[in-house]
């Protein structure tokens, strides 16, 4: 069976997973790679990919391709909202093809949601159950309700941790006016989403990607202390948001919470988005999935 490499070119970070399919229809992970590229940063609501971001992307992709080729893997690369929305995406995709040999597939938001759902089903035994999935990315957030591997509802909103940070917290500072403006903006968008969602909203809620992972780690390290549970409640999320908002600068968040400098700026916006999603969709708790888009791409291939 041939080795597969799936590359997920996100707005904040690029991920690659290299796997070998096994007899039972699953796969064994050979290697995982992640790099914070910030493809959608400094571009004013993701309208263009800057030359600096292109350079970072190509450097990262060349490294990924080298690793994949060392495993004789066939590669499938997908790009999400930063490329989807960029006015200069054709130029960027041509540059990537020329520099790396990769033909990148630009996927629309609903397809992104479907693939993330497939990925989650490889990590968490919820195939037979009706679930709500939330994946907060850098440029967009995917919401999906599904059961038995079939999506019942999928929506991709232009709400992401980088996009919201650029709009409300560009200098990395937490001000009460910015927090209120951000909350108001999120509520307007999320009330529209709620109105479209089929009732009842599932009680089983799965979160994937960087914001959900960071919130879980903050709950484990600063709220519960040393708990290995891969889930958090609405009350625990509220405590984490309160803690984050009390630390007004990036440096404080990095020193007090040991947050990575690639996450300390965008976690404020990401945590507010997750908290408002919990409130509007009346979510009680969320289980974290370590698998997301790239594992879904592998399974789909």
C-alpha positions as CSV (number, residue, x, y, z in Angstrom):
1,X,0.0,0.0,0.0
2,X,1.4,3.4,-0.9
3,X,2.4,6.0,1.6
4,X,0.3,9.2,1.6
5,X,1.3,12.8,2.7
6,X,-1.5,15.3,3.3
7,X,-0.6,19.0,3.5
8,X,-3.0,21.5,5.0
9,X,-2.1,25.1,4.1
10,X,-4.0,27.0,6.7
11,X,-4.1,30.8,7.3
12,X,-2.0,30.5,10.5
13,X,0.0,27.3,10.1
14,X,0.8,24.7,7.6
15,X,0.5,21.0,8.7
16,X,1.6,17.8,7.1
17,X,0.9,14.2,8.1
18,X,2.6,11.3,6.4
19,X,0.7,7.9,6.8
20,X,0.9,4.3,5.7
21,X,-2.6,2.7,5.1
22,X,-3.1,-0.6,7.0
23,X,-5.1,-3.7,6.2
24,X,-8.0,-2.7,8.5
25,X,-8.8,0.4,6.5
26,X,-7.0,2.8,9.0
27,X,-3.6,4.2,8.8
28,X,-0.3,4.3,10.7
29,X,1.2,7.8,11.2
30,X,4.8,7.9,10.1
31,X,5.5,11.6,10.8
32,X,3.8,14.9,11.5
33,X,5.1,18.4,10.7
34,X,3.7,21.8,11.7
35,X,5.0,25.3,10.9
36,X,3.5,28.7,11.7
37,X,3.6,30.4,8.3
38,X,1.0,33.2,8.9
39,X,0.0,33.1,5.3
40,X,-2.9,35.4,6.0
41,X,-1.2,37.9,8.2
42,X,-0.7,41.6,7.6
43,X,-2.9,41.5,4.5
44,X,-5.9,43.5,5.5
45,X,-8.8,41.0,5.9
46,X,-7.0,38.4,3.8
47,X,-7.4,40.2,0.5
48,X,-3.8,39.5,-0.7
49,X,-1.0,37.2,0.2
50,X,2.1,39.4,0.9
51,X,5.5,38.6,-0.8
52,X,6.9,37.8,2.7
53,X,4.1,35.3,3.4
54,X,4.7,33.7,-0.1
55,X,8.3,33.3,0.7
56,X,7.6,31.7,4.1
57,X,5.0,29.4,2.5
58,X,7.4,28.2,-0.2
59,X,10.2,27.6,2.2
60,X,7.9,25.5,4.4
61,X,6.4,23.6,1.5
62,X,9.9,22.8,0.1
63,X,10.8,21.3,3.5
64,X,7.5,19.3,3.7
65,X,8.0,18.0,0.1
66,X,11.6,16.9,0.9
67,X,10.3,14.9,4.0
68,X,7.4,13.4,2.0
69,X,9.7,12.3,-0.9
70,X,12.1,10.7,1.6
71,X,9.2,8.4,2.5
72,X,8.2,7.9,-1.2
73,X,4.8,9.4,-0.4
74,X,2.3,10.6,-2.9
75,X,1.3,14.2,-1.8
76,X,-2.1,15.9,-1.7
77,X,-2.0,19.6,-0.7
78,X,-5.1,21.6,0.1
79,X,-5.4,25.3,0.9
80,X,-8.1,27.1,2.9
81,X,-9.4,30.6,3.5
82,X,-6.2,32.7,3.1
83,X,-5.7,31.3,-0.5
84,X,-9.4,30.9,-1.2
85,X,-10.0,34.7,-0.7
86,X,-6.7,36.2,-2.0
87,X,-7.0,38.3,-5.1
88,X,-3.5,37.2,-6.1
89,X,-4.1,33.5,-5.5
90,X,-3.4,32.5,-9.1
91,X,0.0,34.1,-8.9
92,X,0.7,32.4,-5.6
93,X,-0.4,29.0,-6.8
94,X,1.8,29.3,-9.9
95,X,4.8,30.3,-7.7
96,X,4.2,27.3,-5.5
97,X,3.9,24.9,-8.5
98,X,7.2,26.3,-10.0
99,X,9.1,26.2,-6.7
100,X,7.9,23.0,-5.2
101,X,6.1,21.0,-8.0
102,X,2.9,20.9,-5.9
103,X,-0.5,21.4,-7.5
104,X,-2.5,22.8,-4.6
105,X,-6.2,22.2,-4.4
106,X,-8.1,25.2,-3.1
107,X,-11.1,23.9,-1.2
108,X,-14.3,25.8,-0.4
109,X,-15.5,26.2,3.2
110,X,-18.2,23.5,3.2
111,X,-15.7,20.9,1.7
112,X,-13.2,22.0,4.4
113,X,-15.9,21.3,7.0
114,X,-16.6,17.8,5.5
115,X,-12.9,16.9,5.5
116,X,-12.4,18.0,9.1
117,X,-15.4,15.9,10.1
118,X,-13.8,12.9,8.4
119,X,-10.6,13.6,10.2
120,X,-12.4,13.8,13.6
121,X,-14.1,10.5,13.0
122,X,-10.7,8.8,12.8
123,X,-9.8,10.2,16.3
124,X,-13.0,10.0,18.3
125,X,-15.6,7.1,18.3
126,X,-18.6,9.2,17.5
127,X,-19.5,7.8,14.0
128,X,-23.0,6.6,15.1
129,X,-23.8,9.8,17.0
130,X,-25.1,13.1,15.9
131,X,-22.4,15.7,16.7
132,X,-21.6,19.4,16.3
133,X,-18.1,20.1,15.2
134,X,-16.3,23.5,15.5
135,X,-12.9,24.1,13.9
136,X,-11.6,27.6,14.5
137,X,-8.9,28.5,12.0
138,X,-6.9,31.6,11.3
139,X,-9.1,32.9,8.6
140,X,-12.4,31.0,8.9
141,X,-14.3,28.8,11.3
142,X,-16.2,25.7,10.2
143,X,-19.4,24.5,11.9
144,X,-20.8,21.1,11.0
145,X,-23.6,18.9,12.3
146,X,-23.4,15.3,11.1
147,X,-24.1,11.7,11.9
148,X,-22.8,8.4,10.4
149,X,-20.2,10.2,8.4
150,X,-22.8,12.3,6.6
151,X,-23.0,16.1,7.1
152,X,-26.5,17.3,7.8
153,X,-25.4,21.0,8.0
154,X,-22.2,22.7,7.2
155,X,-21.2,26.4,7.3
156,X,-17.9,28.2,7.0
157,X,-17.9,31.7,8.5
158,X,-15.3,34.4,7.8
159,X,-14.4,34.4,11.5
160,X,-10.9,33.3,12.4
161,X,-8.3,34.0,15.0
162,X,-6.0,35.9,12.7
163,X,-8.7,37.8,10.9
164,X,-10.3,38.9,14.2
165,X,-7.0,39.8,15.8
166,X,-6.1,42.0,12.8
167,X,-9.5,43.7,13.1
168,X,-9.8,44.2,16.9
169,X,-6.4,43.5,18.6
170,X,-3.9,44.5,16.0
171,X,-1.3,45.7,18.5
172,X,-1.7,42.7,20.8
173,X,-3.2,44.8,23.6
174,X,-6.4,43.9,25.4
175,X,-8.7,46.9,25.9
176,X,-12.3,46.6,27.2
177,X,-13.6,48.6,24.2
178,X,-12.0,46.2,21.7
179,X,-13.3,43.2,23.6
180,X,-16.8,44.6,23.5
181,X,-16.6,45.5,19.8
182,X,-15.3,42.0,19.0
183,X,-18.1,40.3,21.1
184,X,-20.8,42.5,19.4
185,X,-19.4,41.6,15.9
186,X,-19.2,37.9,16.8
187,X,-22.8,37.8,18.2
188,X,-24.2,39.3,15.0
189,X,-22.5,36.6,12.9
190,X,-23.3,33.7,15.3
191,X,-27.0,34.6,15.7
192,X,-27.3,34.3,11.9
193,X,-25.6,30.9,12.1
194,X,-27.8,29.7,14.9
195,X,-30.9,30.6,12.9
196,X,-29.7,28.4,10.0
197,X,-28.8,25.4,12.1
198,X,-31.2,22.5,12.3
199,X,-32.7,21.8,15.7
200,X,-31.9,20.4,18.1
201,X,-28.3,21.3,18.3
202,X,-26.3,18.1,19.3
203,X,-25.1,17.8,22.8
204,X,-21.9,16.1,21.7
205,X,-19.6,18.9,20.6
206,X,-16.1,18.3,19.2
207,X,-13.5,21.0,18.7
208,X,-10.4,20.8,16.6
209,X,-7.3,22.9,15.7
210,X,-5.1,25.4,17.5
211,X,-7.6,27.6,19.5
212,X,-9.4,24.5,21.0
213,X,-6.1,22.9,21.7
214,X,-4.7,26.0,23.5
215,X,-7.9,26.4,25.5
216,X,-7.7,22.8,26.6
217,X,-4.0,23.1,27.6
218,X,-4.8,26.3,29.6
219,X,-7.7,24.5,31.4
220,X,-5.4,21.5,32.2
221,X,-2.5,23.7,33.4
222,X,-4.2,26.6,35.1
223,X,-7.8,25.7,36.0
224,X,-7.8,21.9,36.8
225,X,-4.1,21.3,37.2
226,X,-2.6,18.1,35.8
227,X,-5.9,16.7,34.5
228,X,-5.5,14.6,31.3
229,X,-9.1,14.8,30.3
230,X,-9.5,15.9,26.7
231,X,-12.6,18.0,27.2
232,X,-13.6,21.3,28.9
233,X,-16.9,22.7,30.2
234,X,-18.5,26.1,29.5
235,X,-17.6,27.2,33.0
236,X,-13.9,26.2,32.5
237,X,-13.8,28.1,29.2
238,X,-15.3,31.2,31.0
239,X,-12.5,31.0,33.6
240,X,-9.8,30.7,30.8
241,X,-11.2,33.7,29.0
242,X,-11.3,35.7,32.2
243,X,-7.7,34.8,32.8
244,X,-6.6,35.7,29.3
245,X,-8.4,39.1,29.4
246,X,-6.7,39.9,32.7
247,X,-3.3,39.7,31.0
248,X,-3.3,42.9,28.8
249,X,-0.2,42.3,26.7
250,X,1.4,39.5,24.7
251,X,4.4,39.4,26.9
252,X,2.3,38.9,30.1
253,X,0.4,36.0,28.4
254,X,3.7,34.4,27.3
255,X,5.4,34.7,30.8
256,X,2.4,34.0,33.0
257,X,0.8,31.2,30.9
258,X,3.8,30.0,29.0
259,X,2.1,30.6,25.7
260,X,4.0,30.2,22.5
261,X,4.7,33.6,20.8
262,X,3.0,32.3,17.7
263,X,-0.2,31.8,19.7
264,X,-0.1,34.6,22.4
265,X,-1.4,37.3,20.0
266,X,-4.2,35.4,18.4
267,X,-5.6,33.5,21.4
268,X,-7.6,36.5,22.7
269,X,-9.7,36.7,19.5
270,X,-9.8,32.9,19.2
271,X,-11.0,32.4,22.8
272,X,-13.7,35.1,22.5
273,X,-15.0,33.4,19.3
274,X,-15.2,30.1,21.1
275,X,-16.9,31.6,24.2
276,X,-19.5,33.4,22.1
277,X,-20.1,30.2,20.1
278,X,-20.7,28.3,23.4
279,X,-23.1,31.0,24.5
280,X,-25.1,31.4,21.3
281,X,-25.3,27.6,20.5
282,X,-25.8,26.8,24.2
283,X,-22.9,24.4,24.4
284,X,-22.1,22.8,27.8
285,X,-18.9,21.1,27.0
286,X,-16.4,20.4,24.2
287,X,-14.2,17.4,23.5
288,X,-10.9,18.1,21.8
289,X,-10.0,16.1,18.6
290,X,-6.2,15.9,17.8
291,X,-7.2,15.0,14.2
292,X,-8.6,17.6,11.8
293,X,-8.4,18.6,8.1
294,X,-5.1,16.8,7.2
295,X,-6.3,13.5,8.6
296,X,-9.6,14.0,6.7
297,X,-7.7,14.6,3.5
298,X,-5.8,11.3,4.1
299,X,-9.0,9.4,4.7
300,X,-10.6,11.0,1.7
301,X,-7.7,10.1,-0.6
